């Protein structure tokens, strides 16, 4: 008994310390709608998805920028180490009497200003400078045009992926919120059973003082109280962990306290109406939408491959200044401008069959995706049917368990009165209390099972995020 008292004292001290710590941090009272609103604005996963959309938008602008002129400025310097030697064959005028074959001319060797061209002539200067601007503009670029359309579809795919992240987050927040409700209600049920056990133990102690029961009965009732304490502490820890999980999903500080505005029983009146109004259309399913976008993406990729057979035409222009000198007297340099404009036509003729093979790969990828889509749709239909069955089963179970709670409460009241007048034993009273506790837990579990099954169905159908957007 002394050891039990020490353990109980330690537990009470721990609970007191936790309560004092909780009071030092703010407490946030949440409804499910408020929790979803916070999660969709603060969760890091959603922020990452939004940044990915922004990144893809810049990628689209980059592709459009390829249609604009490309203007570059360049400069170059080179130092001549060994000048180039140039040789020339000169055809002499026949009127001078020179030999056109040998280049011999009277009074002139080599035929050019006294220079013997047979030995060559060095050309160029030591320092060579050039700088200027160049411009290129695509005029006809079929593959580039299709690639821009490809980036637009890529953005749609990113948007749908971000929507999928939101759908998944909404599902996680819903189940985390329902998990808190289930944990709190389970804790309250165990607490009521614990209070009943304490009341029974007190009654036994009073009767023992009057000599109506034995000490063994008193000890057994007190042991029953002790046996319920570990389960009660475990349920309390479950509530704390469930709230911690929701805080993480909401992107909140884990030290912030969370309280819920609703209980599981509050959803009972809604489940019958919702169970009769189930829309099982897959038009909002994100997996099917992503696969549809991916199919369009592959079709555009195929068109890009087909555009590689078409010629391309581009315009070019450049303006360059050149200077050649033997010194570094920049102020005395003479710069000679050079400019040109033109068009460049490229006609692809043969590339080893690579274009054909890439085109065939794209066609096979489209066929594969169609098979995968059919298989995905069949699996989704199966999941929808399973979720519907779970919802229907939970609805029936809620109605049955509610009646079970009513009967168990009545049976416990009868047994409590009988125990007080001495016509019922402690074992019978304990059995009645255990039956009442189990029936209450089963009732709460049935509502929780319905809510989680409904959340899973909404995630499959993609309706949960639609409903959240409508609420906004």
Residue pairs with C-beta under 8 A, 6 or more apart in sequence:
4 226
8 229
11 229
11 233
22 257
25 253
25 255
25 256
25 257
26 256
26 257
27 256
27 257
27 258
27 259
28 252
28 256
28 257
28 258
28 259
29 259
29 260
29 261
30 38
30 177
30 246
30 258
30 259
30 260
30 261
31 260
31 261
31 262
32 173
32 174
32 177
32 262
33 468
33 471
35 173
35 177
35 246
35 250
36 170
36 173
36 174
36 468
37 468
37 472
38 250
38 251
38 252
39 46
39 169
39 170
39 173
39 249
39 250
39 251
40 46
40 166
40 169
40 170
40 468
42 250
42 251
42 252
43 169
43 249
43 250
43 251
44 251
45 165
45 169
46 162
46 165
46 166
46 169
49 161
49 162
49 165
49 166
50 162
52 158
52 161
52 162
53 155
53 158
53 159
53 162
56 151
56 154
56 155
56 158
57 155
59 151
59 154
59 155
60 148
60 151
60 152
60 154
60 155
63 144
63 147
63 148
63 150
63 151
64 148
66 138
66 141
66 144
66 147
66 148
67 138
67 141
67 144
67 148
68 137
69 135
69 136
69 137
70 135
70 136
70 137
71 133
71 134
71 135
72 133
72 134
72 135
73 131
73 132
73 133
74 131
74 132
74 133
74 134
75 129
75 130
75 131
76 129
76 130
76 131
77 127
77 128
77 129
78 128
79 126
79 127
79 128
80 124
80 125
80 126
80 127
80 128
83 122
83 123
83 124
84 122
84 123
84 124
85 120
85 121
85 122
85 123
86 120
86 121
86 122
86 123
87 117
87 118
87 120
87 121
88 112
88 117
88 121
89 103
89 117
90 103
90 110
90 111
90 112
90 117
91 100
92 98
92 99
92 100
92 103
92 105
92 111
94 100
96 105
96 106
97 105
97 106
98 104
98 105
98 106
98 111
99 105
103 110
103 111
103 117
103 118
104 111
105 111
108 114
109 116
110 116
110 117
110 118
110 119
111 117
115 121
124 324
125 324
125 325
125 326
126 325
126 326
126 327
127 324
127 325
127 326
127 327
127 328
128 322
128 323
128 324
129 322
129 323
129 324
129 325
129 333
130 320
130 321
130 322
130 323
131 320
131 321
132 318
132 319
132 320
132 321
132 338
133 318
133 319
133 320
134 316
134 317
134 318
134 319
135 316
135 317
135 318
136 314
136 315
136 316
136 317
137 314
137 315
137 316
138 144
138 312
138 313
138 314
139 313
139 314
139 315
139 343
140 310
140 311
140 312
140 313
140 314
141 312
141 313
141 314
142 307
142 310
142 312
143 304
143 307
143 308
143 310
143 312
145 307
146 300
146 303
146 304
146 307
147 304
149 300
150 297
150 300
150 301
150 304
153 293
153 296
153 297
153 300
154 297
156 293
157 290
157 293
157 294
157 297
160 286
160 289
160 290
160 293
161 290
163 286
163 289
163 462
163 465
164 286
164 287
164 290
166 465
167 286
167 459
167 462
167 464
167 465
168 459
169 249
170 459
170 464
170 465
170 468
171 455
171 456
171 458
171 459
171 464
172 249
173 246
173 249
173 250
174 451
174 455
174 458
174 464
175 452
175 455
176 242
176 245
176 246
176 249
177 246
177 260
178 264
178 448
178 451
178 452
178 455
179 242
179 245
179 246
179 448
180 239
180 242
180 243
180 246
180 258
180 260
181 260
181 262
181 263
181 264
181 448
182 264
182 444
182 445
182 448
183 235
183 238
183 239
183 242
184 239
184 260
184 263
185 263
185 264
185 265
185 444
186 235
186 238
186 441
186 444
187 232
187 235
187 236
187 238
187 239
189 437
189 440
189 441
189 444
190 228
190 231
190 232
190 235
190 437
191 232
192 437
192 440
193 228
193 433
193 434
193 436
193 437
194 225
194 228
194 229
194 232
196 433
197 221
197 224
197 225
197 228
197 433
198 225
200 221
200 224
200 419
200 426
200 429
200 430
200 433
201 218
201 221
201 222
201 224
201 225
203 221
203 419
203 420
204 213
204 217
204 218
204 221
204 222
204 426
205 218
207 213
207 217
208 214
208 215
208 217
208 218
212 422
217 426
220 426
221 426
224 430
243 257
243 258
244 254
246 258
247 253
247 254
247 256
247 258
248 254
252 258
264 444
264 447
264 448
264 451
265 447
267 447
267 450
267 451
268 398
268 402
268 447
271 394
271 395
271 398
271 447
271 450
271 451
271 454
272 395
274 454
275 391
275 392
275 395
275 450
278 388
278 391
278 457
279 461
279 463
280 384
280 388
280 461
281 461
282 288
282 377
282 380
282 381
282 384
282 460
282 461
284 461
284 462
284 463
284 466
285 380
285 460
285 461
285 462
286 462
287 376
287 380
288 373
288 376
288 377
288 380
289 462
291 369
291 372
291 373
291 376
292 373
294 369
295 366
295 369
295 370
295 373
298 362
298 365
298 366
298 369
299 366
301 362
301 365
302 359
302 362
302 363
302 366
305 355
305 358
305 359
305 362
306 359
308 348
308 355
309 348
309 355
310 348
311 345
311 346
311 347
311 348
312 345
312 346
313 343
313 344
313 345
313 346
314 343
314 344
314 346
315 341
315 342
315 343
315 344
316 341
316 342
316 343
316 344
317 339
317 340
317 341
317 342
318 339
318 340
319 337
319 338
319 339
320 337
320 338
320 339
321 335
321 336
321 337
321 338
322 335
322 336
322 337
322 338
323 333
323 334
323 335
323 336
325 332
325 333
348 355
380 460
383 460
384 457
384 460
384 461
387 453
387 454
387 456
387 457
387 460
388 457
390 449
390 453
390 456
391 450
391 453
391 454
391 457
393 449
394 446
394 447
394 449
394 450
394 453
395 450
397 442
397 446
397 449
398 443
398 446
398 447
398 450
400 446
401 439
401 442
401 443
401 446
402 443
404 439
404 442
404 443
405 436
405 439
405 440
405 443
407 439
408 432
408 435
408 436
408 438
408 439
408 440
409 436
411 432
411 435
411 436
412 432
412 433
412 435
412 436
415 424
415 428
415 429
415 432
416 429
416 432
418 424
418 428
419 425
419 426
419 428
419 429
455 464
458 464
458 467
